[in-house]
Structures are given as structure tokens and as C-alpha cells.
Amino acid sequence: MSYSYLGPSGTFCEQALLTVDGAADAERVPAVSVDTALAAVRAGEVDAAMVPIENSVEGGVSATLDAVAHGDALQIVAEVLIPVTFQLAVRPGIERLEDIKVISTHGHAWAQCRGWAEKHIPGVRFLPASSTAAGAMGLLEPECPYDAALCSPLVDTQAGLTLLAEGVEDNAGAITRFILVTRPGAIPDATGSDKTTAVVTLTDDHPGGLRELLDQFAMRGVNLTRIESRPTGGGLGQYFFSVDLEGHLSEPRVADALAGAHRMSADVRFLGSYPSATPLVSPVPAHASAQAYAAAGEWIARLRRVGRTEA
Ligand SMILES: O=C(O)C(=O)C[C@]1(C(=O)O)C=C[C@@H](O)C=C1
């Protein structure tokens, strides 16, 4: 196997990738952006990509939500949760917080540390970097246009950077969720604790459209763990919905709910069923169990057989 990930080495993304069996010894190709990492999968240059999808403080990673929703089909085969904590690295010559005028990091990292930075370095300016590790590595460049970078604790051991502070995040205990993405192929077997991701674009804009979509899941006892609206790019008011739900496509209630969504909108993109990284939070109601579906299916089949005999 070969993998792309949001690089360079030292990102949280790489940390997530290294939790995958065999990835430590596999070919790992750092990419400059989520789009580039996924493009390498689409082009067949690597087998899979590890990219961030959601953070417990800052929410969805738009670059990932949009990239998997459009273009050649991709499939999510695994998810990884990584606790995130940040440290402040500085360029040579900077010795005190007061010397810092500009901080660089990934936008999601800045959103998680902005409160600390504004409190301890009043007036500091933010310069976006393509990743936390890219920001940190830039500090070693002779013409670095910023003084400090917020990065993962993985970075210091590799580069010999000077650290001025650790644990600078505003919310202790934050978690980022990453997904392992491949070209479409076999769906991982159901484990009994699985998630499914899909993208739905409602074709017809009318009052209650979103509620009707949600009903498809609610009435089949399917719990949603994330729902986000993202602009389609086609104009104001035009959105698609990206959803994660508890359950596997092989479960009748999940298949039925997705089929219901498809009846409402032909524009449903199935993005995969894969093992959940945490135990599912909501028990399956009795009426939505596989047994209840089987019993109801047999009942309908019986009715149809009787009808045919009598006809
Ligand atoms: O820049 C990194 O290190 C990443 O892996 C990206 C990313 C993200 O996109 O959310 C991952 C975890 C942190 O929340 C901050 C940045």
C-alpha cells in the first residue's frame, strides 16, 4: 500500500496515518493540500489518502467535505480520531512572547488557539499555512516572514525548533477526526459498530425539504452523528448536505434510509461504510432491527404469494 497525506512530515494527518496497520513501513507521500492528497488517489498514484474531516472545536474541514463530494467517486474505508494539542515554536532569535509579531499555522489550528494567542501576545497577526508542520518548518527558512508557528508536539523532535510554550489550545481535550480514502472498491465488512457517510443534494427546493430528508433517517432508527450544509458553488441558496450516520450499508435500516433519500433526490453520493472509531451512541430501536426488517419482509412475501394463488 502507498498513502498520501496532508504534509509535510509532522502534521496531525501523518500522526493519524501512522495508526493504520502497516502504514509505518509503507510508502508515504506528503501532499501540499487536501485536494492534492485526494487527487493522487484519484490518479492512481497512491492507494489511499489520510485527510482531516472534522474537529471537535472548529467543526467540518470544508476542503475535505467539498473534495469528496465532487469529482471522481472516492470511498471512505476507515476513520481515525487524534487528540490535538498545540505548541508554539519560534524562529531563531526570538526568545520572548513579546518579540512575536506574526504567527503562522493551519486555519483550523489558529481557530483552536486564537484565544490563547490574543491573550498572551496582544495584537499578534495570523498568517495562514497549508498545515501546522508547514508553518513550523518555515521557521527554519532564512527569509521566514513570521516569528512563530502553532504546531503539533510531533514537530519539535524532528527539526530542532525552539519552543516557547506548550498546551496553547483554548479547549483542552479537542479531537480531530481523519478519514482514510481510497478509490471505490469493496466495502469493509460490518463490525456491528460502523458509520456511513453520504452526500445528498436536494433536487427540489420546497418548504420542509430538509425535514423530509431527516425523516428518512429518523423513521428507520438511524442516528446522524454529523450533518453539514455546504454550498454547491452553483449560486446563493444552493447547498448540498454531508451526513455521517451510525450503521452499515449492509443493515436493512441503513439501506432503506439511503434508498428513501435517493427517492427524494437522485443526487445521493454514497461515500462508504467503515468501522466507527468509538462505540455507537444510540441503540437500534426494536422496530428498525435486522430481525424486524426480515420478519416484515417475510410477511409481505406471504401476502404476495397468497394474492397470486387466489388470482
Ligand atoms: O495541519 C495539520 O497538522 C493537519 O493535520 C490539519 C489539521 C486540520 O485540518 O484540522 C488537523 C488537525 C488540527 O485540528 C489542525 C489542522
The ligand as an SDF file (V2000), in Angstrom:
LIG
                    3D

 16 16  0  0  0  0  0  0  0  0999 V2000
   -2.0640   20.7750    9.8050 O   0  0  0  0  0  0  0  0  0  0  0  0
   -2.1510   19.6440   10.3210 C   0  0  0  0  0  0  0  0  0  0  0  0
   -1.3000   19.1850   11.1000 O   0  0  0  0  0  0  0  0  0  0  0  0
   -3.3050   18.8130    9.9700 C   0  0  0  0  0  0  0  0  0  0  0  0
   -3.2170   17.6130   10.0530 O   0  0  0  0  0  0  0  0  0  0  0  0
   -4.5830   19.5240    9.5840 C   0  0  0  0  0  0  0  0  0  0  0  0
   -5.4860   19.8560   10.7670 C   0  0  0  0  0  0  0  0  0  0  0  0
   -6.9570   20.1690   10.2880 C   0  0  0  0  0  0  0  0  0  0  0  0
   -7.2170   20.3490    9.1140 O   0  0  0  0  0  0  0  0  0  0  0  0
   -7.8340   20.2650   11.1730 O   0  0  0  0  0  0  0  0  0  0  0  0
   -5.5670   18.6870   11.6360 C   0  0  0  0  0  0  0  0  0  0  0  0
   -5.6550   18.7850   12.9810 C   0  0  0  0  0  0  0  0  0  0  0  0
   -5.7160   20.0890   13.6780 C   0  0  0  0  0  0  0  0  0  0  0  0
   -7.0950   20.2640   14.0130 O   0  0  0  0  0  0  0  0  0  0  0  0
   -5.2680   21.2040   12.8170 C   0  0  0  0  0  0  0  0  0  0  0  0
   -5.0500   21.0440   11.4980 C   0  0  0  0  0  0  0  0  0  0  0  0
  1  2  2  0
  2  3  1  0
  2  4  1  0
  4  5  2  0
  4  6  1  0
  6  7  1  0
  7  8  1  0
  7 11  1  0
  7 16  1  0
  8  9  2  0
  8 10  1  0
 11 12  2  0
 12 13  1  0
 13 14  1  0
 13 15  1  0
 15 16  2  0
M  END
$$$$
